[in-house]
Amino acid sequence: APIDTQPIIADLIDYLNQKNLRDPTTYASYLVRRNPSKSLHYLRQLFSHHHLNLSLLTSSTDDLIKIKKLVDKKIKSLPKPMDFKTKTRLIGFLSRKGFAYSDIKTVIDEIVKVG
């Protein structure tokens, strides 16, 4: 027997109206808030996926700042002199978040110099 989807759809629309997420601007800011540690590139792809205008994407923080925050958080659990394997894992972690290799390399080199 076919499932009656009308109540589910109605509940979903009510939820979206309640959270004011049917408005593209509100939904765009919701996506940015939900993904604070993701890169600008990742957010652009997310906006494209959801058919949102890229002009709604306001770059509140720079990717380098986000990378520094993530590295600072991650580095507490890493051995102090960063070996090649550790550095490679850190680069992989950051690149999976959508950050550009050049930005990752800049931050890591800066940390190794200061380190």
C-alpha positions as CSV (number, residue, x, y, z in Angstrom):
1,A,0.0,0.0,0.0
2,P,1.4,3.4,-0.9
3,I,2.4,5.7,2.0
4,D,0.5,8.9,2.4
5,T,3.2,11.5,2.3
6,Q,0.9,14.6,2.6
7,P,1.1,14.8,6.4
8,I,4.9,14.4,6.4
9,I,5.2,17.2,3.8
10,A,2.8,19.4,5.7
11,D,4.8,18.9,8.9
12,L,8.1,19.7,7.1
13,I,6.7,22.9,5.7
14,D,5.3,23.9,9.1
15,Y,8.7,23.3,10.7
16,L,10.5,25.3,8.0
17,N,8.0,28.1,8.4
18,Q,8.4,28.0,12.2
19,K,12.2,28.2,12.0
20,N,11.8,30.8,9.2
21,L,14.1,28.7,6.9
22,R,12.0,29.1,3.7
23,D,13.5,32.5,3.3
24,P,16.8,32.1,1.3
25,T,18.7,34.7,3.3
26,T,17.8,33.1,6.6
27,Y,18.6,29.6,5.3
28,A,21.9,30.8,4.0
29,S,22.9,32.2,7.4
30,Y,21.7,29.0,9.0
31,L,24.0,26.9,6.8
32,V,27.0,29.2,7.6
33,R,26.2,28.8,11.4
34,R,25.9,25.0,11.1
35,N,29.3,24.8,9.4
36,P,31.6,27.2,11.3
37,S,34.8,25.2,10.7
38,K,34.3,24.6,7.0
39,S,36.1,26.5,4.3
40,L,34.7,29.2,2.1
41,H,35.1,26.8,-0.9
42,Y,33.0,24.1,1.0
43,L,30.3,26.7,1.8
44,R,30.2,27.8,-1.9
45,Q,29.6,24.2,-2.9
46,L,27.0,23.8,-0.2
47,F,25.2,26.9,-1.4
48,S,25.3,25.6,-5.0
49,H,23.9,22.3,-3.8
50,H,21.0,24.0,-2.1
51,H,20.5,26.4,-5.1
52,L,21.2,29.5,-3.1
53,N,22.7,32.6,-4.6
54,L,26.4,32.9,-3.8
55,S,25.9,36.6,-3.1
56,L,24.2,35.5,0.2
57,L,27.5,34.0,1.3
58,T,29.1,36.7,3.4
59,S,32.7,35.8,4.4
60,S,32.6,36.7,8.0
61,T,35.9,35.1,8.8
62,D,38.9,34.4,6.6
63,D,39.9,30.8,5.8
64,L,43.4,31.4,7.3
65,I,41.7,32.4,10.6
66,K,39.6,29.2,10.6
67,I,42.6,27.1,9.8
68,K,44.6,28.6,12.7
69,K,41.7,28.0,15.1
70,L,41.4,24.3,14.0
71,V,45.1,23.8,14.2
72,D,45.4,25.4,17.6
73,K,42.6,23.1,18.8
74,K,44.2,20.0,17.2
75,I,47.8,20.8,18.1
76,K,47.1,20.4,21.9
77,S,46.9,16.6,21.4
78,L,49.9,16.4,19.0
79,P,53.5,15.8,19.9
80,K,55.4,19.1,20.1
81,P,58.1,18.6,17.4
82,M,55.8,17.9,14.5
83,D,57.1,14.9,12.5
84,F,56.3,14.3,8.8
85,K,53.5,11.8,9.6
86,T,51.8,14.2,12.0
87,K,52.0,17.1,9.6
88,T,50.6,14.9,6.8
89,R,47.6,13.9,9.0
90,L,47.0,17.5,9.9
91,I,47.0,18.5,6.3
92,G,44.6,15.7,5.4
93,F,42.3,16.7,8.3
94,L,42.2,20.3,7.0
95,S,41.9,19.5,3.3
96,R,38.9,17.2,4.1
97,K,37.2,20.4,5.5
98,G,37.7,22.0,2.1
99,F,40.6,24.3,2.8
100,A,43.1,25.0,0.0
101,Y,46.5,23.4,0.3
102,S,48.3,26.7,-0.1
103,D,46.4,28.2,2.9
104,I,47.0,25.0,5.0
105,K,50.7,25.1,4.1
106,T,51.0,28.8,5.1
107,V,49.5,28.2,8.5
108,I,51.5,25.1,9.3
109,D,54.8,26.7,8.2
110,E,54.0,29.6,10.4
111,I,53.4,27.3,13.4
112,V,56.5,25.3,12.7
113,K,58.6,28.5,12.6
114,V,57.1,29.8,15.9
115,G,56.9,26.3,17.3
